Amino acid sequence: MTEGHLFLPQYSIDRMKTAGLPLWATELTAHDHDQTVKANTYEDMLWMLFGTPEVEGIALFAPWDHGIQRPDGALWVGPNLEVSVI
């Protein structure tokens, strides 16, 4: 992952905060075939979001690789819901 990969999401959050409205992060996904990179991306995004008081809710999208359009974003893989990013 390149340094500064969260610049645009943080910039967007900072801009939206100026409206003074509560924010929700919905359909949060991180796509990568490398499970370590994906885990680090999720961790970075969640730290950023939980560290923003204006964010009142976070919804993870597509946690299981079955039946989703992009399985490389799944947190759980396989028929037994094996955790893939921890």
Phi and psi in radians as a Rosetta constraint file:
Dihedral C 1 N 2 CA 2 C 2 CIRCULARHARMONIC -1.503 0.35
Dihedral N 2 CA 2 C 2 N 3 CIRCULARHARMONIC 2.633 0.35
Dihedral C 2 N 3 CA 3 C 3 CIRCULARHARMONIC -1.102 0.35
Dihedral N 3 CA 3 C 3 N 4 CIRCULARHARMONIC 2.437 0.35
Dihedral C 3 N 4 CA 4 C 4 CIRCULARHARMONIC 1.454 0.35
Dihedral N 4 CA 4 C 4 N 5 CIRCULARHARMONIC 0.281 0.35
Dihedral C 4 N 5 CA 5 C 5 CIRCULARHARMONIC -1.129 0.35
Dihedral N 5 CA 5 C 5 N 6 CIRCULARHARMONIC -0.288 0.35
Dihedral C 5 N 6 CA 6 C 6 CIRCULARHARMONIC -1.763 0.35
Dihedral N 6 CA 6 C 6 N 7 CIRCULARHARMONIC 0.158 0.35
Dihedral C 6 N 7 CA 7 C 7 CIRCULARHARMONIC -1.021 0.35
Dihedral N 7 CA 7 C 7 N 8 CIRCULARHARMONIC -0.887 0.35
Dihedral C 7 N 8 CA 8 C 8 CIRCULARHARMONIC -1.141 0.35
Dihedral N 8 CA 8 C 8 N 9 CIRCULARHARMONIC -0.784 0.35
Dihedral C 8 N 9 CA 9 C 9 CIRCULARHARMONIC -1.069 0.35
Dihedral N 9 CA 9 C 9 N 10 CIRCULARHARMONIC -0.727 0.35
Dihedral C 9 N 10 CA 10 C 10 CIRCULARHARMONIC -1.144 0.35
Dihedral N 10 CA 10 C 10 N 11 CIRCULARHARMONIC -0.696 0.35
Dihedral C 10 N 11 CA 11 C 11 CIRCULARHARMONIC -1.073 0.35
Dihedral N 11 CA 11 C 11 N 12 CIRCULARHARMONIC -0.759 0.35
Dihedral C 11 N 12 CA 12 C 12 CIRCULARHARMONIC -1.113 0.35
Dihedral N 12 CA 12 C 12 N 13 CIRCULARHARMONIC -0.756 0.35
Dihedral C 12 N 13 CA 13 C 13 CIRCULARHARMONIC -1.091 0.35
Dihedral N 13 CA 13 C 13 N 14 CIRCULARHARMONIC -0.778 0.35
Dihedral C 13 N 14 CA 14 C 14 CIRCULARHARMONIC -1.036 0.35
Dihedral N 14 CA 14 C 14 N 15 CIRCULARHARMONIC -0.694 0.35
Dihedral C 14 N 15 CA 15 C 15 CIRCULARHARMONIC -1.184 0.35
Dihedral N 15 CA 15 C 15 N 16 CIRCULARHARMONIC -0.746 0.35
Dihedral C 15 N 16 CA 16 C 16 CIRCULARHARMONIC -1.207 0.35
Dihedral N 16 CA 16 C 16 N 17 CIRCULARHARMONIC -0.526 0.35
Dihedral C 16 N 17 CA 17 C 17 CIRCULARHARMONIC -1.064 0.35
Dihedral N 17 CA 17 C 17 N 18 CIRCULARHARMONIC -0.494 0.35
Dihedral C 17 N 18 CA 18 C 18 CIRCULARHARMONIC -1.140 0.35
Dihedral N 18 CA 18 C 18 N 19 CIRCULARHARMONIC -0.318 0.35
Dihedral C 18 N 19 CA 19 C 19 CIRCULARHARMONIC -1.306 0.35
Dihedral N 19 CA 19 C 19 N 20 CIRCULARHARMONIC -0.304 0.35
Dihedral C 19 N 20 CA 20 C 20 CIRCULARHARMONIC 1.332 0.35
Dihedral N 20 CA 20 C 20 N 21 CIRCULARHARMONIC 0.248 0.35
Dihedral C 20 N 21 CA 21 C 21 CIRCULARHARMONIC -1.785 0.35
Dihedral N 21 CA 21 C 21 N 22 CIRCULARHARMONIC 2.721 0.35
Dihedral C 21 N 22 CA 22 C 22 CIRCULARHARMONIC -1.163 0.35
Dihedral N 22 CA 22 C 22 N 23 CIRCULARHARMONIC 2.533 0.35
Dihedral C 22 N 23 CA 23 C 23 CIRCULARHARMONIC -1.955 0.35
Dihedral N 23 CA 23 C 23 N 24 CIRCULARHARMONIC 2.557 0.35
Dihedral C 23 N 24 CA 24 C 24 CIRCULARHARMONIC -2.239 0.35
Dihedral N 24 CA 24 C 24 N 25 CIRCULARHARMONIC 2.358 0.35
Dihedral C 24 N 25 CA 25 C 25 CIRCULARHARMONIC -1.714 0.35
Dihedral N 25 CA 25 C 25 N 26 CIRCULARHARMONIC 1.994 0.35
Dihedral C 25 N 26 CA 26 C 26 CIRCULARHARMONIC -2.039 0.35
Dihedral N 26 CA 26 C 26 N 27 CIRCULARHARMONIC 2.656 0.35
Dihedral C 26 N 27 CA 27 C 27 CIRCULARHARMONIC 0.952 0.35
Dihedral N 27 CA 27 C 27 N 28 CIRCULARHARMONIC 0.784 0.35
Dihedral C 27 N 28 CA 28 C 28 CIRCULARHARMONIC -1.252 0.35
Dihedral N 28 CA 28 C 28 N 29 CIRCULARHARMONIC 2.123 0.35
Dihedral C 28 N 29 CA 29 C 29 CIRCULARHARMONIC -2.435 0.35
Dihedral N 29 CA 29 C 29 N 30 CIRCULARHARMONIC 2.688 0.35
Dihedral C 29 N 30 CA 30 C 30 CIRCULARHARMONIC -2.286 0.35
Dihedral N 30 CA 30 C 30 N 31 CIRCULARHARMONIC 2.072 0.35
Dihedral C 30 N 31 CA 31 C 31 CIRCULARHARMONIC -1.797 0.35
Dihedral N 31 CA 31 C 31 N 32 CIRCULARHARMONIC 2.112 0.35
Dihedral C 31 N 32 CA 32 C 32 CIRCULARHARMONIC -2.930 0.35
Dihedral N 32 CA 32 C 32 N 33 CIRCULARHARMONIC 2.519 0.35
Dihedral C 32 N 33 CA 33 C 33 CIRCULARHARMONIC -1.384 0.35
Dihedral N 33 CA 33 C 33 N 34 CIRCULARHARMONIC -0.400 0.35
Dihedral C 33 N 34 CA 34 C 34 CIRCULARHARMONIC -1.433 0.35
Dihedral N 34 CA 34 C 34 N 35 CIRCULARHARMONIC 1.982 0.35
Dihedral C 34 N 35 CA 35 C 35 CIRCULARHARMONIC -1.097 0.35
Dihedral N 35 CA 35 C 35 N 36 CIRCULARHARMONIC -0.586 0.35
Dihedral C 35 N 36 CA 36 C 36 CIRCULARHARMONIC -1.187 0.35
Dihedral N 36 CA 36 C 36 N 37 CIRCULARHARMONIC -0.765 0.35
Dihedral C 36 N 37 CA 37 C 37 CIRCULARHARMONIC -1.089 0.35
Dihedral N 37 CA 37 C 37 N 38 CIRCULARHARMONIC -0.753 0.35
Dihedral C 37 N 38 CA 38 C 38 CIRCULARHARMONIC -1.100 0.35
Dihedral N 38 CA 38 C 38 N 39 CIRCULARHARMONIC -0.770 0.35
Dihedral C 38 N 39 CA 39 C 39 CIRCULARHARMONIC -1.083 0.35
Dihedral N 39 CA 39 C 39 N 40 CIRCULARHARMONIC -0.745 0.35
Dihedral C 39 N 40 CA 40 C 40 CIRCULARHARMONIC -1.126 0.35
Dihedral N 40 CA 40 C 40 N 41 CIRCULARHARMONIC -0.669 0.35
Dihedral C 40 N 41 CA 41 C 41 CIRCULARHARMONIC -1.137 0.35
Dihedral N 41 CA 41 C 41 N 42 CIRCULARHARMONIC -0.809 0.35
Dihedral C 41 N 42 CA 42 C 42 CIRCULARHARMONIC -1.028 0.35
Dihedral N 42 CA 42 C 42 N 43 CIRCULARHARMONIC -0.782 0.35
Dihedral C 42 N 43 CA 43 C 43 CIRCULARHARMONIC -1.047 0.35
Dihedral N 43 CA 43 C 43 N 44 CIRCULARHARMONIC -0.825 0.35
Dihedral C 43 N 44 CA 44 C 44 CIRCULARHARMONIC -1.077 0.35
Dihedral N 44 CA 44 C 44 N 45 CIRCULARHARMONIC -0.777 0.35
Dihedral C 44 N 45 CA 45 C 45 CIRCULARHARMONIC -1.135 0.35
Dihedral N 45 CA 45 C 45 N 46 CIRCULARHARMONIC -0.739 0.35
Dihedral C 45 N 46 CA 46 C 46 CIRCULARHARMONIC -1.185 0.35
Dihedral N 46 CA 46 C 46 N 47 CIRCULARHARMONIC -0.683 0.35
Dihedral C 46 N 47 CA 47 C 47 CIRCULARHARMONIC -1.046 0.35
Dihedral N 47 CA 47 C 47 N 48 CIRCULARHARMONIC -0.784 0.35
Dihedral C 47 N 48 CA 48 C 48 CIRCULARHARMONIC -1.079 0.35
Dihedral N 48 CA 48 C 48 N 49 CIRCULARHARMONIC -0.802 0.35
Dihedral C 48 N 49 CA 49 C 49 CIRCULARHARMONIC -1.227 0.35
Dihedral N 49 CA 49 C 49 N 50 CIRCULARHARMONIC -0.796 0.35
Dihedral C 49 N 50 CA 50 C 50 CIRCULARHARMONIC -1.158 0.35
Dihedral N 50 CA 50 C 50 N 51 CIRCULARHARMONIC -0.413 0.35
Dihedral C 50 N 51 CA 51 C 51 CIRCULARHARMONIC -1.474 0.35
Dihedral N 51 CA 51 C 51 N 52 CIRCULARHARMONIC 0.062 0.35
Dihedral C 51 N 52 CA 52 C 52 CIRCULARHARMONIC -1.934 0.35
Dihedral N 52 CA 52 C 52 N 53 CIRCULARHARMONIC 1.841 0.35
Dihedral C 52 N 53 CA 53 C 53 CIRCULARHARMONIC -0.991 0.35
Dihedral N 53 CA 53 C 53 N 54 CIRCULARHARMONIC -0.495 0.35
Dihedral C 53 N 54 CA 54 C 54 CIRCULARHARMONIC -1.244 0.35
Dihedral N 54 CA 54 C 54 N 55 CIRCULARHARMONIC -0.303 0.35
Dihedral C 54 N 55 CA 55 C 55 CIRCULARHARMONIC -1.402 0.35
Dihedral N 55 CA 55 C 55 N 56 CIRCULARHARMONIC 1.962 0.35
Dihedral C 55 N 56 CA 56 C 56 CIRCULARHARMONIC -1.675 0.35
Dihedral N 56 CA 56 C 56 N 57 CIRCULARHARMONIC -0.237 0.35
Dihedral C 56 N 57 CA 57 C 57 CIRCULARHARMONIC -2.790 0.35
Dihedral N 57 CA 57 C 57 N 58 CIRCULARHARMONIC 2.646 0.35
Dihedral C 57 N 58 CA 58 C 58 CIRCULARHARMONIC -2.369 0.35
Dihedral N 58 CA 58 C 58 N 59 CIRCULARHARMONIC 2.211 0.35
Dihedral C 58 N 59 CA 59 C 59 CIRCULARHARMONIC -2.062 0.35
Dihedral N 59 CA 59 C 59 N 60 CIRCULARHARMONIC 2.073 0.35
Dihedral C 59 N 60 CA 60 C 60 CIRCULARHARMONIC -1.401 0.35
Dihedral N 60 CA 60 C 60 N 61 CIRCULARHARMONIC 2.494 0.35
Dihedral C 60 N 61 CA 61 C 61 CIRCULARHARMONIC -2.013 0.35
Dihedral N 61 CA 61 C 61 N 62 CIRCULARHARMONIC 2.516 0.35
Dihedral C 61 N 62 CA 62 C 62 CIRCULARHARMONIC 0.974 0.35
Dihedral N 62 CA 62 C 62 N 63 CIRCULARHARMONIC 1.060 0.35
Dihedral C 62 N 63 CA 63 C 63 CIRCULARHARMONIC -1.284 0.35
Dihedral N 63 CA 63 C 63 N 64 CIRCULARHARMONIC -0.368 0.35
Dihedral C 63 N 64 CA 64 C 64 CIRCULARHARMONIC -2.007 0.35
Dihedral N 64 CA 64 C 64 N 65 CIRCULARHARMONIC 2.492 0.35
Dihedral C 64 N 65 CA 65 C 65 CIRCULARHARMONIC -1.353 0.35
Dihedral N 65 CA 65 C 65 N 66 CIRCULARHARMONIC -0.081 0.35
Dihedral C 65 N 66 CA 66 C 66 CIRCULARHARMONIC -1.555 0.35
Dihedral N 66 CA 66 C 66 N 67 CIRCULARHARMONIC 2.188 0.35
Dihedral C 66 N 67 CA 67 C 67 CIRCULARHARMONIC 1.368 0.35
Dihedral N 67 CA 67 C 67 N 68 CIRCULARHARMONIC 0.310 0.35
Dihedral C 67 N 68 CA 68 C 68 CIRCULARHARMONIC -1.962 0.35
Dihedral N 68 CA 68 C 68 N 69 CIRCULARHARMONIC 2.744 0.35
Dihedral C 68 N 69 CA 69 C 69 CIRCULARHARMONIC -1.174 0.35
Dihedral N 69 CA 69 C 69 N 70 CIRCULARHARMONIC -0.677 0.35
Dihedral C 69 N 70 CA 70 C 70 CIRCULARHARMONIC -2.185 0.35
Dihedral N 70 CA 70 C 70 N 71 CIRCULARHARMONIC 1.545 0.35
Dihedral C 70 N 71 CA 71 C 71 CIRCULARHARMONIC -1.091 0.35
Dihedral N 71 CA 71 C 71 N 72 CIRCULARHARMONIC -0.277 0.35
Dihedral C 71 N 72 CA 72 C 72 CIRCULARHARMONIC -1.239 0.35
Dihedral N 72 CA 72 C 72 N 73 CIRCULARHARMONIC -0.067 0.35
Dihedral C 72 N 73 CA 73 C 73 CIRCULARHARMONIC -1.775 0.35
Dihedral N 73 CA 73 C 73 N 74 CIRCULARHARMONIC 0.034 0.35
Dihedral C 73 N 74 CA 74 C 74 CIRCULARHARMONIC -1.266 0.35
Dihedral N 74 CA 74 C 74 N 75 CIRCULARHARMONIC 2.507 0.35
Dihedral C 74 N 75 CA 75 C 75 CIRCULARHARMONIC -1.505 0.35
Dihedral N 75 CA 75 C 75 N 76 CIRCULARHARMONIC -0.487 0.35
Dihedral C 75 N 76 CA 76 C 76 CIRCULARHARMONIC -2.140 0.35
Dihedral N 76 CA 76 C 76 N 77 CIRCULARHARMONIC 2.414 0.35
Dihedral C 76 N 77 CA 77 C 77 CIRCULARHARMONIC -2.237 0.35
Dihedral N 77 CA 77 C 77 N 78 CIRCULARHARMONIC 2.687 0.35
Dihedral C 77 N 78 CA 78 C 78 CIRCULARHARMONIC 1.561 0.35
Dihedral N 78 CA 78 C 78 N 79 CIRCULARHARMONIC 2.956 0.35
Dihedral C 78 N 79 CA 79 C 79 CIRCULARHARMONIC -1.220 0.35
Dihedral N 79 CA 79 C 79 N 80 CIRCULARHARMONIC -0.323 0.35
Dihedral C 79 N 80 CA 80 C 80 CIRCULARHARMONIC -1.833 0.35
Dihedral N 80 CA 80 C 80 N 81 CIRCULARHARMONIC 0.301 0.35
Dihedral C 80 N 81 CA 81 C 81 CIRCULARHARMONIC 0.927 0.35
Dihedral N 81 CA 81 C 81 N 82 CIRCULARHARMONIC 0.872 0.35
Dihedral C 81 N 82 CA 82 C 82 CIRCULARHARMONIC -1.304 0.35
Dihedral N 82 CA 82 C 82 N 83 CIRCULARHARMONIC 2.303 0.35
Dihedral C 82 N 83 CA 83 C 83 CIRCULARHARMONIC -1.152 0.35
Dihedral N 83 CA 83 C 83 N 84 CIRCULARHARMONIC 2.301 0.35
Dihedral C 83 N 84 CA 84 C 84 CIRCULARHARMONIC -1.880 0.35
Dihedral N 84 CA 84 C 84 N 85 CIRCULARHARMONIC -0.209 0.35
Dihedral C 84 N 85 CA 85 C 85 CIRCULARHARMONIC -2.051 0.35
Dihedral N 85 CA 85 C 85 N 86 CIRCULARHARMONIC 0.096 0.35
